[in-house]
């Protein structure tokens, strides 16, 4: 193998690595922007529903909450691959799954303490949004750079 072919081979590998890094950054940005958007929409619709202003957005609130939960599972997986502490990834994944399930069944829990359940649901949703924003601030690390 001569020097020219060695340099060409290294250049091709480097170019493929750069392309992969850019793809990971774009994918990570999209996922985290979906998380922030779904969280903001769920929060807004939840507050409208909680205040009794509108009852019709509840299905959209549920859908946006489920999207946030699913995106947090994806973000948790990306965090594991990027080398974040395992506890953080476990919190993100279990929070995404747990609060999605909790949101789906909260109306059937403790009818006498419904307002307590709603506050707990609100705090959990805000925590999920906060985690996605924290990870968004570290998106270069999540993208693998």
Phi, psi and omega in degrees: 000125181272173185296322182296315181291327177295315179297317179297318179297315178296321179296319179296317179295320180295318180296318178296322179294318178296316179299317179297319179296319179294318178299317179296321179296317180295314179300316181295317178298318180297312182298315183289327175291324175297318180299313181294319180293314180296321178295317179295318179295316179298319179296312181298311181292325177296318179294318177300318180290318182297320179285351179079014180291314180218137176259341185291340182280003184302315178299323178290326175297317179295315181296314180293326175294319177294321176298316177300316179298316179295319179295323177295326176296317178297316179296321177298319177296317178295324179295321176298313181296331182274353177093016174295160177302140184300324181298324181292317179295320179296318179297317181295312183292312181292327175294317179298316179285313185297313182284337172293316178293315180300317179298325181288331185250002187299328181293339181266001183256134171042070183302329180287340183240041184299322181293327176295318178297320180294321177295317178299318178297318178297314180297318178297319178295318177296323177296319178297317178295317179299319178296318180294324177291319178298317179290328178297327178290342177248028188296333178295322179290320180294324181288351175099015178263000000 
